[in-house]
Amino acid sequence: MNIARCLHSQGKTVELVFSADSVLTLDDIGDINQVPQNVKLNLNPYVIPTPAWLLAPFPIGRRNRRQVDNSLDDILNIGLTYNLPGALSHRDAFYELAGGDKNSGGGHRLPHLLLDVTLAVLRGETNYDIIQRTEAALQVLATKSRVVIELETTNFKKALRP
């Protein structure tokens, strides 16, 4: 978000911000959960804590909103309810959406959501189409990783269950 804000001040557009479980730092320029208007699409996976979070507590992200009008226009909030310690949940909020580890003992491949969304943006696909396809990939992730995923954008709010 900091880079997007700097580019906004120079009149530049940002096609995609993938803000994976963003947590506050001392160097933030404004609220990290407020998306500036120059960002065309924001996918925001964040951790929804479960009791297991207490086993290795770690700061977690929150839902994003537009900076100017507080809307969810062209923002997809992806709440992930991992039943894992906080630090591991925080890691997986990015790691699993990037495809996970093909060498893990789990024996399953996860969708390469980050790559697929990036390529779709580069191809010039509409945000609506990208978000619709993202929902299908996230259902695969919910099933394979046995995690409830809460989706929220302007047009819908739903939970994907394993």
PyMOL commands that set and color helices and strands:
alter all, ss='L'
color gray80, all
select helices_A, chain A and resi 2-9+51-55+86-98+113-123+127-145
alter helices_A, ss='H'
color red, helices_A
select strands_A, chain A and resi 17-18+34-35+42-47+65-66+75-81+148-152+157-160
alter strands_A, ss='S'
color yellow, strands_A
deselect
rebuild
show_as cartoon
